[in-house]
Amino acid sequence: MKPIGAVLVLGMVVLACLVPGCLSPATSSVGESEEVSEDLVLVTEDYPPYNYVENGTAQGIAVDLLLEAFRETGGTISAEDIRVLPWSDAYRAALSQNNTVLFATVRLPERENLFKWAGPLGSERQVIFADPGSSIEIAEPGDLTKYRIGVVQDDAAASELLALGVNPSNLVSAKDVPALIALMQEGAIDLWCYGDLAGRHFTREVTGDAGYFEVVSTLDTRDLYYAFNKDTPDSVVETFQAALDTLRHEPDATGVTAYQRIVYRYIGVSCLSDPPVAADQVTGLVNLTAEALEADTPGTLARINAGEHPYWDENNRALYVFVYDTNTTIVAEADNPRLIGVNMKGKTDIAGTPFRDQITERALAERTGWVDYIWMIPEKNGIYCKSAYFRLVEGSDDNRYIVISGMYTPSAPQQA
């Protein structure tokens, strides 16, 4: 593949695509700028559903977020401007070539100072796959030391396995996942390690069955980032990060963020097998907040909007509270202060459920109850089944408020 530049306008910074060595470089005229322009080259690998090629064009969660972030900053770019390479080639390009961006990249401690980072853009479980009926059981990390384990060259899996005590001689590198699967079929390795979603995608391509290999262990859940070559100007990375934050946290006219739309398009809704919040924690926080509003409304709203504990639990960031007035306007929001003052009447979740209207209507009629919807988990990635508990309360200022908190559910929600 030939190097192809991408155009990124970051405020007054123009990133013109003039990559040396292009056989037919992509260029774009974006007007005059007094700032010095920088070259930006975008490289990725085949790692669905985050980045992959279909019908000759790069797409996926990371690709769509990248395109939206460019638009947010006023830039112009297309998926054709992205180079899709084997991971080891893409990784080395980002290390060695100025103004190169690599995605989606796990932010490991040993990589921290090798790049400048923007994200996260998603999460992926790192798992160990085994042949069906192999009878291999991994009860603890030490069990991994007994087996030959396949990894993709330069992938984060190798360093994670080494940290768990796996002998380097037991790691077998391959250029990509289809090559790992071939090694499994030849009996050259006993296990292979890769991201869960991406691994199943490639398994389906090779075997026709996404569930052909058995997951015998989960190492961890890893956040994925855009990794900029370390010589990229800080202003470029910071403005790109700000654009990502906007996509993640600022809803459109329907009440849904661009991040939620993109994730929903590719992987739909997730449900947690081990939810981080229990129902009694939710009802307890709502009742505590209601009592505080009855005693001191202005002070309590200010503390919620400042994200203070316990209104945003310092030990469990998935537990937080938000408050509506009776017209469905957000007057306090511990997790996302960008929403304070926004009227949510008629706005829905990504599945089209008008849960905010349901909360308001039921609170006024029934005073308390539960409503189901779909939402994000603070400081995590993806969208999840959620159920919110609400309570109508009269504040010390004689106005009525609806106090709400929610819990993520292990299965698709059902209306209470």
C-alpha positions in Angstrom: 0.0 0.0 0.0 1.2 3.5 -0.8 1.3 6.1 2.0 -1.8 8.3 1.9 -2.1 11.5 3.9 -5.2 12.8 5.6 -6.4 16.3 6.2 -7.1 17.5 9.7 -8.1 21.1 10.5 -7.6 21.7 14.2 -8.8 25.2 15.0 -6.3 27.3 13.1 -4.0 24.4 12.4 -4.1 23.0 8.9 -2.9 19.5 8.4 -2.3 19.3 4.7 -1.8 15.9 3.1 1.7 16.1 1.5 3.3 12.8 2.5 6.7 12.3 0.9 6.9 9.2 -1.4 3.2 9.1 -2.4 2.7 7.8 -5.9 -0.6 9.8 -6.1 -0.9 11.7 -2.9 -4.3 12.8 -1.7 -4.4 16.6 -1.2 -7.0 19.1 -0.1 -7.2 22.8 -0.2 -8.8 24.2 3.0 -8.0 27.9 2.7 -5.3 30.1 4.0 -3.8 29.7 7.5 -1.2 31.6 9.4 -0.2 28.4 11.3 2.4 25.9 10.2 0.8 22.9 8.6 1.6 19.3 9.7 1.4 16.0 7.8 -0.8 13.3 9.3 -0.8 9.7 8.1 -3.5 7.3 9.4 -2.6 3.6 9.8 -4.6 0.7 11.2 -5.0 -3.0 11.0 -7.8 -5.5 10.3 -9.4 -5.6 13.8 -13.2 -5.8 13.6 -15.5 -4.3 14.7 -13.1 -1.4 15.5 -11.3 -1.2 12.2 -11.4 -3.5 9.1 -11.9 -3.5 5.4 -15.1 -4.2 3.6 -15.7 -3.8 -0.1 -12.3 -2.2 -0.3 -13.0 0.5 2.2 -11.9 0.9 5.9 -14.7 1.0 8.3 -15.6 0.1 11.9 -16.1 1.9 15.3 -12.6 3.5 15.4 -12.8 4.5 11.7 -16.3 6.2 12.1 -15.2 8.0 15.3 -12.1 9.2 13.5 -14.1 10.5 10.6 -16.6 12.2 12.9 -13.8 13.8 15.0 -12.3 15.3 11.8 -15.7 16.7 10.9 -16.1 18.1 14.4 -12.8 20.0 14.0 -13.8 21.3 10.5 -11.5 18.9 8.7 -12.2 16.7 5.6 -11.2 13.1 5.3 -12.6 9.9 3.9 -12.1 6.3 4.7 -10.0 5.9 1.6 -7.3 8.0 3.3 -6.6 5.3 5.9 -3.9 2.7 5.3 -4.8 -0.8 6.5 -1.7 -2.8 7.2 -0.6 -5.9 9.1 -0.4 -4.9 12.8 3.4 -5.1 13.1 3.9 -2.9 10.0 1.3 -0.3 11.2 2.9 -0.3 14.7 6.4 0.3 13.4 5.2 3.0 11.1 3.6 4.9 14.0 6.8 4.5 16.0 9.2 5.7 13.3 7.2 8.2 11.1 6.4 11.7 12.2 2.7 12.6 12.4 1.5 9.1 12.1 -1.6 7.9 13.9 -2.2 4.2 14.8 -5.5 2.8 15.8 -7.0 1.0 17.7 -4.1 0.6 20.1 -4.0 -0.8 23.7 -2.4 1.8 26.0 0.0 -0.4 27.9 2.5 0.9 30.5 5.4 0.0 28.4 3.9 1.9 25.4 3.0 5.0 27.4 6.0 7.1 26.5 6.3 5.8 23.0 3.2 7.7 21.7 0.9 10.5 22.5 -2.7 9.3 23.2 -6.3 10.2 22.4 -9.3 8.2 23.6 -10.4 5.8 24.7 -12.5 4.8 21.7 -13.6 1.4 22.9 -12.9 -1.7 25.0 -12.1 -5.3 24.1 -11.8 -8.4 26.3 -8.4 -10.1 25.8 -9.2 -13.9 25.9 -7.5 -17.3 25.4 -9.0 -19.5 22.7 -8.8 -23.3 22.7 -9.9 -26.0 20.3 -13.4 -27.4 21.0 -13.2 -30.5 23.1 -9.5 -29.9 24.0 -10.3 -30.3 27.8 -7.9 -27.5 28.5 -8.8 -25.7 31.7 -7.2 -22.4 32.8 -8.2 -21.9 36.5 -5.3 -19.4 37.3 -2.6 -17.6 35.3 0.0 -20.3 36.3 -1.9 -22.8 34.2 -1.0 -20.9 31.0 2.7 -21.8 31.5 1.9 -25.4 30.4 1.0 -24.5 26.9 2.2 -23.1 23.6 0.3 -19.9 23.0 -0.1 -18.1 19.7 -0.1 -14.3 19.5 -0.1 -11.8 16.7 3.4 -10.2 16.2 3.7 -6.9 18.2 0.2 -7.3 19.7 -0.3 -6.4 23.3 -1.1 -10.1 24.1 2.6 -11.1 24.2 3.6 -8.6 26.9 0.5 -9.5 29.0 1.3 -13.2 28.8 4.9 -12.6 29.7 3.8 -10.6 32.7 1.7 -13.5 33.8 4.8 -15.8 33.8 4.5 -17.5 30.5 8.0 -18.4 29.2 8.9 -16.5 26.0 9.8 -19.9 24.4 6.1 -20.9 24.7 4.9 -17.9 22.7 4.5 -18.4 19.0 4.1 -15.2 16.8 2.2 -15.0 13.6 1.4 -12.1 11.3 -2.4 -12.2 11.8 -5.3 -14.2 13.3 -5.9 -16.4 10.2 -2.3 -17.5 10.5 -2.8 -18.3 14.2 -5.9 -20.4 13.4 -3.8 -22.3 10.8 -1.2 -23.0 13.5 -4.0 -24.3 15.7 -5.3 -26.6 13.0 -1.7 -27.9 12.3 -1.2 -28.6 16.0 1.7 -26.2 16.3 0.1 -24.3 19.2 -2.3 -25.3 22.0 -4.0 -21.9 22.5 -4.2 -18.5 21.0 -4.7 -15.1 22.6 -6.6 -12.1 21.0 -9.5 -9.8 21.5 -12.8 -11.5 21.9 -14.9 -9.8 19.3 -12.2 -9.6 16.7 -11.1 -13.1 17.3 -14.6 -14.4 16.8 -14.9 -12.4 13.6 -11.8 -14.0 12.1 -12.9 -17.4 13.3 -16.1 -17.1 11.4 -14.2 -16.1 8.3 -11.9 -19.1 8.5 -14.2 -21.8 9.9 -17.7 -20.5 9.1 -18.5 -20.6 12.8 -17.7 -17.6 15.1 -18.1 -19.9 18.2 -15.8 -22.6 16.8 -13.1 -22.0 19.4 -13.8 -22.1 23.1 -12.8 -19.2 25.4 -11.0 -20.9 28.3 -9.7 -17.7 30.0 -10.1 -14.0 30.1 -7.0 -12.0 30.8 -8.5 -8.5 31.1 -10.6 -5.9 29.4 -8.4 -3.4 27.6 -9.2 0.2 26.5 -8.3 1.1 23.0 -6.9 4.5 21.9 -5.6 6.5 18.9 -1.8 6.4 19.3 0.0 9.5 17.7 3.7 9.4 16.9 5.4 11.1 19.8 6.7 14.0 17.7 3.1 15.0 16.8 2.4 18.6 18.2 0.5 18.5 21.5 -2.0 21.0 20.1 -3.0 18.4 17.4 -3.6 15.6 19.9 -5.4 17.9 22.4 -7.8 19.2 19.8 -8.5 15.7 18.5 -9.2 14.6 22.1 -11.6 17.5 22.6 -13.4 16.4 19.5 -13.7 12.8 20.7 -15.0 14.1 24.1 -17.7 16.0 22.3 -18.7 13.0 20.3 -18.9 10.9 23.5 -20.7 13.4 25.8 -22.8 15.9 23.8 -26.2 14.5 22.6 -27.8 15.6 19.4 -31.4 16.9 19.0 -32.8 13.4 19.7 -30.8 13.1 22.9 -28.2 10.6 21.6 -24.5 11.1 21.3 -22.5 10.3 18.1 -20.5 7.8 20.1 -23.6 5.9 21.1 -24.9 5.8 17.5 -21.6 4.4 16.2 -21.2 1.7 18.8 -24.9 0.7 18.4 -24.4 0.4 14.7 -21.6 -2.1 15.0 -22.1 -4.1 18.2 -25.5 -3.2 19.5 -26.3 -3.2 23.2 -24.2 -5.1 25.8 -25.5 -6.5 29.1 -23.1 -7.0 32.1 -22.7 -10.4 33.6 -21.4 -8.8 36.8 -23.1 -5.3 37.1 -21.1 -2.8 39.1 -24.1 -1.3 40.9 -26.8 -3.1 42.9 -30.5 -2.0 43.3 -30.1 -1.2 47.0 -27.2 1.2 46.2 -29.4 3.0 43.6 -32.4 3.4 45.9 -30.1 4.4 48.7 -28.5 7.1 46.7 -31.8 8.4 45.4 -33.3 8.6 48.9 -30.1 10.2 50.3 -30.2 12.9 47.6 -34.0 13.5 48.0 -33.5 14.1 51.7 -30.6 16.5 51.0 -32.7 18.4 48.5 -35.5 18.7 51.0 -33.0 20.3 53.5 -30.9 22.4 51.2 -31.8 22.5 47.5 -29.2 25.0 46.2 -26.3 23.5 48.1 -27.2 20.0 47.1 -27.6 20.8 43.4 -24.2 22.5 43.4 -22.5 19.5 45.0 -24.1 17.1 42.5 -23.0 19.3 39.6 -19.5 19.4 41.1 -19.4 15.6 41.0 -18.9 15.3 44.7 -19.1 12.1 46.6 -21.6 10.5 47.4 -23.5 12.0 44.4 -20.9 10.5 42.1 -19.4 7.6 44.1 -15.6 8.0 44.4 -15.2 4.3 44.7 -17.7 3.2 42.0 -18.0 5.7 39.1 -20.9 3.7 37.7 -23.0 5.0 40.7 -24.2 8.6 40.3 -27.3 10.7 40.5 -29.0 13.2 38.3 -32.0 15.5 38.8 -34.8 16.7 36.5 -37.3 19.5 37.1 -40.9 18.6 36.3 -40.5 19.8 32.7 -37.7 17.2 32.1 -34.9 19.7 32.2 -31.7 18.5 33.8 -30.9 20.7 36.7 -28.1 18.5 38.2 -25.9 15.8 36.6 -23.0 14.3 38.6 -21.5 12.4 35.6 -21.9 14.8 32.7 -22.2 18.5 33.6 -22.5 19.3 29.8 -26.1 18.3 30.2 -27.0 20.8 32.9 -29.8 23.1 31.8 -30.7 20.9 28.7 -34.4 20.1 28.3 -34.8 16.4 27.5 -38.5 16.3 26.7 -39.1 14.1 23.7 -35.5 12.8 23.5 -34.8 9.1 23.5 -32.0 6.6 24.0 -30.3 5.0 21.0 -33.1 2.4 20.7 -35.8 5.1 20.5 -37.1 4.7 24.1 -38.3 8.1 25.4 -37.2 7.1 28.9 -36.8 10.6 30.2 -40.5 11.4 29.4 -41.4 8.1 31.0 -39.5 9.0 34.1 -41.2 12.4 34.4 -44.7 11.2 33.6 -44.5 8.3 36.1 -42.9 10.4 38.8 -45.7 13.0 38.6 -48.3 10.2 38.7 -46.7 7.6 40.9 -43.9 9.5 42.7 -41.4 6.6 42.5 -40.6 3.6 40.4 -38.2 2.1 37.8 -37.8 2.7 34.0 -35.6 0.8 31.6 -33.4 2.2 28.9 -29.9 2.0 27.3 -26.9 4.1 28.3 -23.1 4.3 28.7 -21.1 3.5 31.8 -18.9 6.5 33.0 -15.2 5.9 32.3 -16.0 2.7 30.3 -16.9 2.1 26.7 -19.9 0.6 25.0 -23.6 1.0 25.6 -25.5 -1.1 28.1 -28.9 -2.2 29.4 -29.8 0.0 32.3 -32.7 0.5 34.8 -33.3 3.8 36.6 -35.0 4.4 39.9 -36.7 7.7 40.4 -38.3 9.7 43.2 -40.4 12.9 43.2 -39.4 15.3 46.0 -40.2 18.8 47.1 -37.1 20.9 47.6 -36.3 23.4 50.3 -37.0 26.1 47.6 -40.6 24.8 47.3 -40.0 23.5 43.8 -40.5 19.8 42.8 -37.7 17.7 41.5 -37.2 14.2 40.2 -34.1 12.4 41.6 -32.8 9.6 39.5 -30.0 7.0 39.6 -29.6 3.8 37.7 -28.1 0.3 37.6 -26.7 -1.7 34.7 -28.5 -5.0 34.2 -27.2 -8.5 33.4 -30.0 -9.1 30.8 -32.2 -7.1 28.5 -34.4 -4.8 30.7 -38.1 -5.2 31.3 -40.4 -2.4 32.3 -41.3 -2.5 36.0 
